[in-house]
Amino acid sequence: MKYKISVLIFIRNIKGEFLMLKRKKSPNQGLWSPIGGKLEMETGESPHQCAARETFEEIGLKIDPSQLHLFCMIAEKAYEGSNHWLMFLFDSQLAIHELPEAIDEGTFSFFSREQIDTLPIPETDRQGLWAIYDDYKDSFVSARANCEPGQPLEIVVEQVIEGWEGKS
């Protein structure tokens, strides 16, 4: 298995609610997740550039990469038993003002942080990504997740940089 490289972007509205996408396609079909997508590796796109591009493509929000805070890099081994994912997680410093229209990949809604815990979301998000967001959104963390089928999900934080100066 080879790695696929992707980004997730945590975006809030002016009330502080998170924008979530109910996915129509794999991976995570039928589940809610932040927006995101795969890096265009053939063009040499950086994770920050990918996050800005995906934000514009999916919700029409033009965001400068400097308005994105990279708070996590996580390697997910054998996600859904088929791929390894290297994911870069960004917190948008720019709020969205209205709910975007549905796209081919799914429909959008806003949820409070507490509501997200009650939604059907990927188990790696429930056990790992949202906990990492809660604890480290103002820092930087490197983590790994073992998602191999037939084994319990294991998420390990490998490094934390508190109050990371790279933050915009």
C-alpha positions as semicolon CSV with decimal commas, in nm:
position;residue;x (nm);y (nm);z (nm)
1;M;0,000;0,000;0,000
2;K;0,118;0,350;-0,079
3;Y;0,039;0,666;0,109
4;K;-0,225;0,907;-0,011
5;I;-0,167;1,264;0,109
6;S;-0,460;1,483;0,205
7;V;-0,576;1,781;0,407
8;L;-0,874;1,852;0,632
9;I;-0,981;2,207;0,704
10;F;-1,169;2,296;1,023
11;I;-1,382;2,601;0,939
12;R;-1,627;2,781;1,167
13;N;-1,904;3,028;1,101
14;I;-1,927;3,363;1,280
15;K;-2,116;3,190;1,567
16;G;-1,827;2,946;1,618
17;E;-2,010;2,644;1,473
18;F;-1,810;2,402;1,259
19;L;-1,882;2,344;0,891
20;M;-1,926;1,972;0,825
21;L;-1,981;1,779;0,503
22;K;-2,203;1,471;0,492
23;R;-2,014;1,263;0,239
24;K;-2,188;1,097;-0,057
25;K;-1,869;0,918;-0,168
26;S;-1,590;0,703;-0,025
27;P;-1,399;0,736;0,188
28;N;-1,640;0,791;0,477
29;Q;-1,958;0,768;0,268
30;G;-2,263;0,868;0,476
31;L;-2,051;1,020;0,753
32;W;-1,989;1,381;0,853
33;S;-1,640;1,530;0,829
34;P;-1,460;1,859;0,781
35;I;-1,392;1,959;0,421
36;G;-1,069;1,857;0,256
37;G;-0,908;1,668;-0,028
38;K;-0,597;1,518;-0,180
39;L;-0,277;1,702;-0,268
40;E;-0,201;1,746;-0,635
41;M;0,139;1,581;-0,604
42;E;0,217;1,598;-0,976
43;T;0,220;1,980;-0,951
44;G;0,426;1,990;-0,631
45;E;0,138;2,143;-0,436
46;S;0,211;2,204;-0,066
47;P;-0,036;2,107;0,207
48;H;-0,113;2,478;0,270
49;Q;-0,176;2,538;-0,102
50;C;-0,397;2,228;-0,114
51;A;-0,602;2,345;0,185
52;A;-0,656;2,687;0,026
53;R;-0,749;2,531;-0,310
54;E;-0,987;2,274;-0,157
55;T;-1,155;2,545;0,053
56;F;-1,225;2,748;-0,259
57;E;-1,332;2,447;-0,470
58;E;-1,565;2,301;-0,208
59;I;-1,720;2,609;-0,047
60;G;-1,616;2,907;-0,260
61;L;-1,419;3,069;0,023
62;K;-1,100;3,235;-0,100
63;I;-0,847;3,190;0,175
64;D;-0,481;3,279;0,181
65;P;-0,256;2,999;0,309
66;S;-0,137;3,242;0,580
67;Q;-0,493;3,229;0,724
68;L;-0,456;2,856;0,791
69;H;-0,295;2,718;1,106
70;L;-0,145;2,370;1,060
71;F;-0,213;2,202;1,393
72;C;-0,166;1,833;1,313
73;M;0,007;1,587;1,085
74;I;-0,129;1,234;1,127
75;A;-0,033;0,911;0,951
76;E;-0,326;0,668;0,930
77;K;-0,210;0,311;0,862
78;A;-0,447;0,085;0,664
79;Y;-0,747;0,321;0,677
80;E;-1,063;0,125;0,585
81;G;-0,819;-0,163;0,522
82;S;-0,718;-0,024;0,185
83;N;-0,492;0,282;0,206
84;H;-0,240;0,460;0,421
85;W;-0,316;0,831;0,458
86;L;-0,082;1,112;0,556
87;M;-0,316;1,394;0,658
88;F;-0,248;1,756;0,739
89;L;-0,512;1,923;0,958
90;F;-0,569;2,297;0,938
91;D;-0,772;2,538;1,148
92;S;-0,907;2,825;0,940
93;Q;-0,854;3,170;1,089
94;L;-1,119;3,302;0,847
95;A;-1,488;3,247;0,931
96;I;-1,753;3,153;0,677
97;H;-2,070;3,363;0,674
98;E;-2,330;3,133;0,522
99;L;-2,392;2,767;0,457
100;P;-2,246;2,660;0,121
101;E;-2,464;2,490;-0,139
102;A;-2,441;2,111;-0,176
103;I;-2,164;1,974;-0,401
104;D;-2,105;1,639;-0,574
105;E;-1,933;1,511;-0,261
106;G;-2,224;1,587;-0,026
107;T;-2,423;1,841;0,171
108;F;-2,316;2,088;0,438
109;S;-2,438;2,186;0,780
110;F;-2,308;2,378;1,082
111;F;-2,269;2,207;1,419
112;S;-2,146;2,311;1,761
113;R;-1,846;2,121;1,892
114;E;-2,075;1,935;2,134
115;Q;-2,316;1,833;1,854
116;I;-2,029;1,684;1,651
117;D;-1,980;1,421;1,922
118;T;-2,336;1,296;1,855
119;L;-2,302;1,275;1,474
120;P;-2,214;0,972;1,264
121;I;-1,846;1,052;1,200
122;P;-1,547;0,830;1,116
123;E;-1,418;0,647;1,425
124;T;-1,069;0,790;1,369
125;D;-1,223;1,138;1,383
126;R;-1,420;1,055;1,699
127;Q;-1,129;0,898;1,888
128;G;-0,847;1,101;1,742
129;L;-0,891;1,404;1,521
130;W;-1,150;1,591;1,727
131;A;-0,967;1,513;2,053
132;I;-0,648;1,639;1,892
133;Y;-0,831;1,952;1,777
134;D;-0,966;2,012;2,128
135;D;-0,626;1,968;2,294
136;Y;-0,383;2,105;2,035
137;K;-0,561;2,349;1,798
138;D;-0,331;2,630;1,916
139;S;-0,017;2,415;1,896
140;F;0,122;2,154;1,661
141;V;0,107;1,778;1,704
142;S;0,236;1,483;1,507
143;A;0,044;1,158;1,548
144;R;-0,013;0,815;1,400
145;A;-0,318;0,591;1,390
146;N;-0,324;0,216;1,338
147;C;-0,651;0,149;1,155
148;E;-0,578;-0,210;1,051
149;P;-0,897;-0,419;1,026
150;G;-0,948;-0,666;1,308
151;Q;-0,737;-0,463;1,549
152;P;-0,846;-0,196;1,795
153;L;-0,797;0,158;1,669
154;E;-0,477;0,292;1,822
155;I;-0,387;0,661;1,807
156;V;-0,048;0,771;1,933
157;V;0,067;1,131;1,973
158;E;0,434;1,129;1,876
159;Q;0,531;1,493;1,928
160;V;0,370;1,810;2,061
161;I;0,497;2,163;2,011
162;E;0,305;2,385;2,253
163;G;0,227;2,745;2,157
164;W;0,383;2,682;1,821
165;E;0,534;3,000;1,676
166;G;0,448;2,892;1,321
167;K;0,086;2,982;1,393
168;S;-0,056;3,273;1,194
